[in-house]
Amino acid sequence: MSDFKKTTTSILLLVFALLFSLSTAAYSGVLDTFEGYDFSTAGKYAIDSFTLNDDDFYVKIRIDDAFTWEGGGNAGVIVEAHRKNWLGAYVKVSEKSFIRSPYDTSYEYLSFTDMSSGEYKLYFRSYYAGTVDFSGTVYDNN
């Protein structure tokens, strides 16, 4: 095989490998990741927004630590989905919540269905008085 054919074949294989890697990463369905520290009942927005192209997404979330656990109480997180409107403001369109007993750091899956396509930002707040730390990922349902 000539050097030209070897080089061309190598380049083509490299391009196909790169395209496959990019398409696999894009198809993974991850829309956003997040971490929250010391969130109270007042709540805070996530730093990042994400774009939804279809009508469903879900949030995989867990409580990492909570002030209420120190006294033996439950902890909970309320997750609100806010959609950006035509004025550029985020407006609440859905809400989900979950509660965990002390030191239960298992994941919860919160499904948001029948959502319009558009730009979203999540808003998090503690279910109970006291602060919570949490982490998770937002996935496209496809």
C-alpha positions, 0 to 999 in steps of 0.5 A, a space after each residue: 500500500 502506498 504512503 498516500 493510501 495509508 495517510 488517506 485511510 488513517 485520516 478517514 478512520 480518524 474523522 469517522 472515529 471523531 464523528 462517532 465520538 461526537 454523535 455519541 456524546 450528543 446523544 447521551 441526553 444530558 442537559 445539565 448537571 448541578 450542585 447546591 450548597 446551603 439551600 434554604 426554603 427561600 430557594 435559588 436558581 441553578 447557575 445554568 439553563 438548558 434548552 428542551 427540544 421536546 416535551 419531557 425531561 427528568 432530574 436525577 437528584 440526591 440530598 448530600 447533606 441536610 441540617 435537619 439530619 443532625 437532629 434526626 429529622 427528614 430532609 426534602 428538596 423542591 425542584 421547580 422548572 421555570 421556562 423563559 418567556 418572550 420577555 426574557 423572564 423565567 416563569 414557573 411551569 411545574 414543581 416536583 419534590 421529594 423527602 429523605 429520612 436522615 442520611 439517605 443519599 439515594 437518588 430520586 428521579 423526578 419526571 417533568 412531562 408535557 413541557 413546551 420546548 424552550 429554555 429552562 432553568 431549575 429553581 431549588 429550595 428546601 422542603 423544611 426549615 434548615 439548609 440542604 446540600 444536593 447534586 444531580 443531573 438533568 436528562 432529556 427523556 429521549 
